[in-house]
Amino acid sequence: MPKLDPEHPRTRVLSEDEIKIFWHGLDRDDLPYDRRTRLALKFELVTMLRSRELLGARRDELFDLDGEHPRFDVPLKRVKKRRVIQQPLSELAVEIIKEALTSDNQQFVFESPMYRGQPIHRKAMANALRGTKHEKNKDKAKTAGLCELLGLKPFTPHDLRRTAATLAGDLGFDDALIAKCLDHSPSKKSEIVVPTVTGKVYNHSKRMKEERAVLDGIAAELRRVVGTGVDAARREAA
């Protein structure tokens, strides 16, 4: 049998115009899908985390939200590489979290609108973008997805990570730093061998500072693109 054609790489990246339409579209009250699902979509674009990693976010996994070094610790059970991720949070990411946390008793940041005390379904973000018109169950409501409703070419939650990485690259950040923010395995060329405990602590601290700079830069660029909070954007970039 002839060889199959090589698989085409996924290259969907939202343009600035698309980002603006998408961001403001998520704030509209006349479209379906609950607010926390929409906030989760924003959060993936802002943090570069995978859907699985962020959807189960718990209150006790968040640190220093009102301080200078807010971060989100993703436990290894939700991480593709089975290692803990300590993701710095930009001011914009913290704003999204605080809006999603509507009560002191809420343990999951992105709590399900149907099942209190549980996170939203793992496919909720993808379904919100795609809609349910493809569902074969005749008894299930057929609803258009956010992409269709906003007039956007279809994309997936993962494409939001790629879009954020592209923004970071356009801002001039090093590919190795962007890869760290995406929790991609480092190449042998960029991997650093750390022989001592002191070295590990030092390099971890340095890495967090570098990743924070990338994520703060993305947040500032997003504020510029969507046209919200010029002063906030300047604070993010400072």
Secondary structure, DSSP 4 states (H G I P E B T S, - for coil): -PPPPPPPPP-----HHHHHHHHHHTT-SSSSS-HHHHHHHHHHHHH---HHHHHT-BGGGEE-TTSSS-EEEE-GGG-TTSS-EEEE--HHHHHHHHHH--STT--BTTB-SSSTTSBPPTTHHHHHHHBSTT---TTS---B-HHHHTT-----HHHHHHHHHHHHHHTT--HHHHHHHTTPPPPTTT-----SHHHHHHHHHHHHHHHHHHHHHHHHHHHHHHT--HHHHHHHH-
